[in-house]
Amino acid sequence: QLVESGGGTAQPGRSLRLSCTDSGTAANRWFRQAPGKEREGVAAFWGVSERYADSVKGRFTISRDARKNIMYLQMSGLKPEDTAIYYCAALCRGQWDSPDCTYWGQGTQVTVS
């Protein structure tokens, strides 16, 4: 079971931190879906490194507190185009940004305006 938190409304240029608490299979990917658009990969743990969408590189950071079973997405320099519902996911297949995942959180809304 995955539970996201930390979404909300922020002004452009500000920061938000999303959390994904997991129980059982560890979450390792973040996705987002804006209205009318497909779900896209934002960040992921990929082997011993991380992967980021080009649109968020240098602004977003994925991390994990293994003791607390929490995965984070630190979002800085937010832009209006970052507005979307953000999801964490676990037990995924394919490339780092593939949405072929077994477990999903309920999503948390991020609005930048």
C-alpha positions in Angstrom: 0.0 0.0 0.0 1.3 3.4 -1.0 0.2 6.7 0.5 1.3 10.1 -0.9 1.2 13.3 1.0 2.7 16.8 0.7 0.8 18.2 -2.3 -0.7 21.6 -2.4 -0.5 25.0 -4.0 2.7 26.9 -4.4 3.7 30.0 -6.2 6.2 29.8 -9.1 9.7 29.5 -7.9 8.8 28.0 -4.6 9.3 24.4 -3.3 7.2 21.5 -2.2 8.2 18.1 -0.9 6.1 15.0 -1.6 6.2 11.9 0.5 5.2 8.4 -0.3 4.9 6.0 2.6 5.0 2.3 1.6 4.3 -0.9 3.4 5.6 -4.0 1.8 7.1 -3.4 -1.6 9.3 -0.3 -1.7 8.1 2.5 -3.9 10.8 3.6 -6.4 9.1 5.8 -9.1 7.3 9.1 -9.2 4.9 9.9 -12.0 2.5 12.8 -12.7 -0.5 13.4 -14.8 -1.8 16.8 -15.9 -5.3 17.3 -17.2 -5.7 16.0 -20.7 -2.3 14.5 -20.8 -0.8 11.0 -20.3 0.9 9.9 -17.1 4.6 10.6 -17.4 7.6 9.5 -15.5 9.1 12.2 -13.3 11.9 10.5 -11.3 12.9 7.0 -10.4 15.6 5.0 -8.6 17.3 3.1 -11.4 19.9 0.6 -10.3 22.4 2.5 -8.2 21.4 5.9 -9.7 18.4 8.1 -10.3 16.6 9.1 -13.5 14.7 12.3 -14.1 12.6 13.7 -16.8 14.3 16.4 -18.8 11.7 18.9 -17.7 12.6 18.5 -14.0 16.3 17.9 -14.1 18.1 20.2 -11.7 14.9 21.1 -9.9 13.5 17.8 -8.5 15.3 15.3 -6.3 14.2 11.8 -5.5 15.3 10.3 -2.2 14.4 7.7 0.3 14.5 7.1 4.0 14.7 3.4 4.3 14.2 3.3 8.0 10.9 5.0 7.7 9.9 3.4 4.4 9.3 6.8 2.9 10.2 8.0 -0.6 10.4 11.7 -1.2 10.3 14.0 -4.2 11.8 17.4 -3.4 10.5 19.9 -5.9 12.2 23.3 -6.2 11.9 26.1 -8.7 8.3 25.1 -9.4 6.7 26.2 -12.6 3.1 26.3 -13.7 3.7 23.4 -16.0 4.5 21.2 -13.0 0.8 21.4 -12.1 -0.5 17.8 -12.0 -1.5 14.9 -9.9 1.6 13.2 -8.6 1.7 9.5 -8.0 4.3 7.1 -6.5 4.6 3.6 -7.7 6.2 0.3 -6.9 7.0 -3.1 -8.5 7.5 -1.6 -11.9 8.7 -3.1 -15.2 10.4 -1.7 -18.3 12.3 1.5 -18.6 12.6 3.9 -15.7 9.6 6.0 -16.9 7.4 3.1 -17.8 4.0 3.2 -16.0 3.8 -0.6 -16.1 3.7 -0.8 -12.3 1.7 -3.1 -9.9 1.2 -0.7 -7.0 0.1 2.9 -7.1 -0.6 5.5 -4.6 -3.8 7.5 -4.6 -2.2 10.6 -6.0 -1.6 14.1 -4.6 -2.5 17.3 -6.3 0.3 19.9 -7.0 -0.8 23.3 -8.3 1.6 26.0 -9.2 0.1 29.4 -9.7 
